Amino acid sequence: MLNILKDHHFIEYYTTGFVETGIFLPDSLVEEIKQYYQTLAVGRNDFPKFFVNNEHLAFLEGQILGTLFKLFPKLAKKMVKSLYDKTYTKAIYHEQVFLEKVCKHLLANGFQKIFKTRYLLASYDMYLRSNTTHTAAGIHSDMPNFHHFYETENDLSIYIPLIDLNEENGGRITVLPESQLKVPGNIVLALMEQHFSKDANHLDENGYIVPESIRPDALNAFIKSKPFQEIMACYKSLTHLAKHHYAGNFEKSQEEQGKVLLWNNKNFHAAEGWKREDQDREVYVIRLFPLYDTKIKLKESLHGKLFNNHLIDFETGEIHKFDHQVDVSQLPKQDKLALA
């Protein structure tokens, strides 16, 4: 993150887990976002879609659960759906209705002053809603997910509460700062580049790996490979440490409605229980990915919908929207980050 955030913002992030941007969305935009998601079906939960092809992540919670999910995939899907239904009234991915508008507002209010890097990919957005009957999300890290394919250890979440998150209301996000425990992720990008570049069927004319060209059996072979399994063992150990030895070291945020917070969802985090019975907890999130100098093409579709098609340029203060995924092969090498 040191080569992404300017030094004083990096120190804030490294020691507290957060970057306070000082930027607010206007009340009218907050209300517009809330009204839009209000029209979408109660009970819609997109999280279980990400479990397919990522069943191996169940092993992070223990050998027994991982084996159960592997042997009984239909039961596993039901269990995953039940888990997320207990956590959220709505968990809606990738509507993209407000992504560009929110990013333009941020850039118009000095968002670019936070960053060293020239580019960030605004990949997708999400909306999370819950109430006092739901169980708050426990300690976890958003481990690498093959639905996104391209992810890094320095992903950033633009996190915007649509209602105050404080001592009285509850619902605050808590993060284990990187100074306490670092979750590696770029090694997965390096392993994927090394593994899939060996097969010409996975490459485009520029020598970039095309995620959509990777067959399920080829992906499964990568998941079973010794290097990836070693990373999974590392993640399992880190998850145990975070839950059992660092649980008292998490930092809490204090957030007002519409105030824009930055944090890394690859760091371990959890949510505080919601206390207000008269109003629901609502949060709007945009996921940002730094762009590394790696020969992996971005995926174009997430569950049948275009994504990875918004590029934030901090040098010009603009966000560029494309009718296809951002073509990283066309970005100057000097404007991409070194993966090592």
Buried (B, 14 or more C-beta within 10 A) or exposed (E): BEEBBBEEBBBBBBEBBBBBBEBBBEEEBBBBBBEBBEEEEEEBBBBBEBBBEBBBBBBBBEEEBBEBBEEEEEEBBEBBBEBBBEBBBBBBBBBBEBBBBBBBBBBEBEBBEBBBBBBBBBBBBBBBBBBBEBEBBEBBBBBBEBBBBBBBBBBBBBBBBBBBBBEEBBBBBBBBBBEBBBBEBBBBBBBBBEBBBEEEEBBEEEEBBBBEBBEEEBBEEBBEEEBBEEBBEEBBEBBEBBBEEBBEBBBBBEBEBBBBBBBBBBBBBBBBBBEBEEEBBBBBBBBBBBBBBBBBBBBBEBEEEBBBBBBBBBEEEEBBEEEEBBEBEEBEEEEBBEBE
